[in-house]
Amino acid sequence: MSEEASMLAARLVRRLKKDDWSLSVAESCTGGLLASSFTDISGASAWFTQGWVTYSNESKIAQLGVTPKQLEKRGAVSHEVALGMAQGAQHSSGSSVSISITGIAGPTGGDESKPVGTVYVAVCIGESYLVRRGEFGGGDRASNKHSFVIFAMQKAIEAWDTHFGRLEAVRLAAEAEAAADDSIDLDLSQALSSINPDLDTWKENTVWTSEKVATTLEEQGKDALGDEAEWTEEQ
């Protein structure tokens, strides 16, 4: 594992251990590299629950509950399948957090819409999730797999900080409202709904927002362009 991957893994693990949360992973193109990066950390058995390497479509269906419809819609390297893999890992392992990776490491398998170096990463944290697409063109198979793992860790940390930052903002807003009127009970779910009434639920989510984000991996001199799915939280 590279120094950069080790540092990112350690950063995420510190967050998990602080709140006593557990982690599972589901991988396709990285072949277990993400799980290895986490289990290289001493004491991983305390917070790492399980990992899957579901390389074939059949294994994604059988092991993670990805549906044939999800695979048929846009293929195995897609937003839908990445999310299905992460949700399946979280559900099957009982973990608090899950991360999935599905992509095209190369040197073959790419096309015009999904060139070699394309990856989708999904992160589930509690009842919320984030999905991102990254593109790492020009690298060989090994460097692409390494880039995918680093990208997944970056997105997991981003998702964690966004999720808990949002909850803290909601908590503070609800406390301020309650302080202004002692008759108001603090209800986190109700406060969350009132602050952002457009949040979707876990049910079929078909409304996505696109945001182009440049993420530079200085180690390899590459740029990743991400398409971000909206966070969703169950009301």
C-alpha positions in Angstrom: 0.0 0.0 0.0 1.3 3.5 -0.9 2.0 6.1 1.7 -1.0 8.2 0.4 -3.4 5.2 0.7 -2.1 4.4 4.2 -2.6 7.9 5.3 -6.2 8.1 3.9 -7.1 4.7 5.4 -5.8 5.8 8.8 -7.8 9.1 8.6 -11.0 7.2 7.9 -10.3 4.6 10.6 -9.8 7.3 13.2 -13.3 8.5 12.4 -14.8 5.1 12.7 -13.0 4.3 16.0 -14.0 7.6 17.5 -17.7 6.8 17.1 -17.4 3.0 17.4 -18.6 2.4 13.9 -17.9 -0.6 11.6 -16.9 -0.8 8.0 -17.5 -3.2 5.1 -16.3 -3.0 1.5 -17.5 -4.4 -1.9 -15.1 -4.4 -4.8 -15.0 -5.5 -8.4 -12.1 -4.1 -10.5 -9.7 -3.5 -7.5 -9.8 -7.2 -6.6 -9.5 -6.8 -2.8 -7.0 -4.0 -2.8 -9.4 -1.7 -0.8 -10.0 -4.4 1.8 -6.2 -5.0 2.0 -5.5 -1.3 2.5 -7.8 -1.3 5.6 -6.8 -4.6 7.0 -3.1 -3.6 6.9 -4.0 -1.5 9.9 -3.3 -3.2 13.2 -6.5 -4.0 15.2 -8.7 -4.0 12.1 -10.8 -6.8 13.5 -12.4 -4.3 15.9 -14.0 -2.3 13.1 -13.7 -4.1 9.8 -16.5 -6.6 9.4 -16.3 -8.0 5.9 -15.2 -7.6 2.3 -16.4 -8.9 -1.0 -14.7 -9.2 -4.4 -17.6 -9.6 -6.7 -16.0 -9.6 -10.1 -18.8 -11.2 -12.1 -22.3 -9.9 -12.6 -23.6 -13.2 -11.2 -21.6 -12.7 -7.9 -22.9 -9.1 -7.6 -26.4 -10.5 -7.8 -25.9 -13.5 -5.5 -23.6 -12.0 -2.9 -24.7 -8.4 -2.7 -28.3 -8.3 -3.9 -27.6 -6.2 -7.0 -30.6 -6.7 -9.3 -30.5 -7.7 -12.9 -32.4 -4.5 -13.7 -29.6 -2.4 -12.2 -27.0 -4.2 -14.3 -29.1 -4.0 -17.4 -29.8 -0.3 -17.1 -26.3 1.0 -17.5 -24.0 -1.9 -17.0 -21.8 -3.1 -14.2 -19.7 0.1 -14.2 -22.5 2.5 -13.2 -24.0 4.7 -10.6 -26.8 2.2 -9.9 -24.6 -0.9 -9.5 -22.0 0.9 -7.3 -24.9 2.0 -5.0 -26.4 -1.5 -5.1 -23.1 -3.0 -4.1 -22.6 -0.6 -1.2 -26.1 -1.1 0.1 -25.8 -4.8 -0.2 -22.5 -4.9 1.7 -23.9 -2.7 4.5 -27.0 -4.8 4.8 -25.3 -8.2 4.6 -22.5 -7.4 7.0 -24.5 -5.2 9.4 -21.8 -2.5 9.2 -22.4 1.1 9.9 -20.4 2.2 6.9 -19.8 0.6 3.5 -17.7 1.5 0.4 -18.0 0.0 -3.0 -15.9 0.2 -6.2 -16.8 -0.8 -9.7 -14.7 0.4 -12.7 -12.6 -0.4 -15.8 -8.9 -0.8 -14.8 -7.9 -1.8 -18.4 -6.1 -2.2 -20.6 -9.2 -3.4 -22.3 -12.9 -3.1 -21.6 -13.5 0.6 -22.1 -15.6 2.4 -24.7 -16.4 6.0 -25.7 -18.8 6.6 -22.8 -16.8 4.7 -20.2 -13.1 4.7 -21.2 -10.4 2.8 -19.4 -9.8 4.5 -16.1 -13.5 5.1 -15.3 -14.7 4.2 -11.8 -17.8 4.6 -9.7 -17.6 4.7 -5.9 -20.5 4.5 -3.5 -20.4 5.2 0.2 -23.2 4.4 2.7 -23.1 5.9 6.1 -26.1 4.9 8.3 -29.1 5.7 6.1 -27.3 8.1 3.9 -25.3 7.6 0.8 -23.0 9.3 -1.7 -22.0 8.2 -5.2 -19.2 9.6 -7.3 -17.7 8.9 -10.8 -14.0 9.3 -11.4 -12.0 9.2 -14.6 -8.3 8.3 -14.6 -7.2 8.0 -18.2 -3.8 7.1 -19.4 -2.6 4.9 -16.6 -1.8 1.2 -16.7 -3.9 -1.4 -14.9 -2.0 -1.4 -11.7 -1.9 2.4 -11.4 -5.6 2.7 -12.2 -6.5 0.2 -9.5 -4.4 2.2 -7.1 -6.0 5.4 -8.1 -9.5 3.9 -7.7 -8.7 2.9 -4.1 -7.4 6.3 -3.2 -10.4 7.9 -4.9 -12.8 5.7 -2.8 -11.1 6.6 0.4 -11.2 10.3 -0.4 -14.9 10.0 -1.1 -15.6 8.1 2.1 -13.9 10.8 4.2 -15.8 13.5 2.3 -19.1 11.6 2.8 -18.3 11.1 6.5 -17.5 14.8 7.1 -20.5 15.9 5.1 -22.9 13.6 6.9 -21.8 14.4 10.4 -21.3 18.1 9.6 -24.9 18.2 8.4 -26.2 16.5 11.6 -24.3 18.9 13.8 -25.7 21.9 11.9 -29.2 20.4 12.3 -28.7 19.7 16.0 -27.5 23.3 16.6 -30.4 24.8 14.6 -32.9 22.6 16.5 -31.4 23.6 19.9 -31.6 27.3 19.0 -35.2 26.9 18.0 -36.0 25.0 21.2 -34.2 27.7 23.3 -36.3 30.4 21.7 -39.5 28.5 22.7 -39.2 26.2 25.7 -42.5 24.5 24.6 -40.8 23.1 21.4 -39.4 19.5 21.8 -36.1 18.8 20.1 -36.9 16.4 17.3 -33.8 15.8 15.1 -35.8 14.1 12.2 -38.4 16.9 12.1 -35.7 19.5 12.2 -33.8 17.8 9.4 -37.0 17.7 7.3 -37.8 21.4 7.9 -34.3 22.6 7.0 -34.1 20.6 3.8 -37.6 19.4 2.7 -36.2 18.2 -0.7 -34.3 15.2 0.6 -35.2 12.0 -1.0 -35.7 8.6 0.7 -34.1 5.3 0.2 -36.8 4.4 -2.3 -36.1 4.5 -6.0 -34.1 7.7 -6.3 -34.1 9.0 -9.9 -33.3 12.7 -9.3 -29.5 13.3 -9.3 -27.6 16.5 -9.4 -24.3 16.8 -11.3 -21.3 18.7 -9.9 -18.0 18.7 -11.7 -15.2 18.4 -9.1 -11.5 18.3 -9.9 -9.5 16.0 -7.6 -5.7 15.9 -8.3 -3.7 12.9 -7.3 -0.3 14.5 -7.2 1.4 11.2 -6.9 0.4 10.3 -10.4 -0.4 13.7 -11.9 -4.0 12.8 -12.7 -7.3 14.7 -12.4 -10.5 13.0 -11.4 -13.8 14.5 -12.5 -16.7 13.5 -10.2 -20.4 13.5 -10.7 -22.0 13.7 -7.3 -25.3 12.2 -6.4 -27.4 14.0 -3.8 -27.3 12.7 -0.3 -30.5 11.1 0.8 -31.6 10.6 4.3 -34.7 8.6 5.4 -37.2 10.8 7.0 
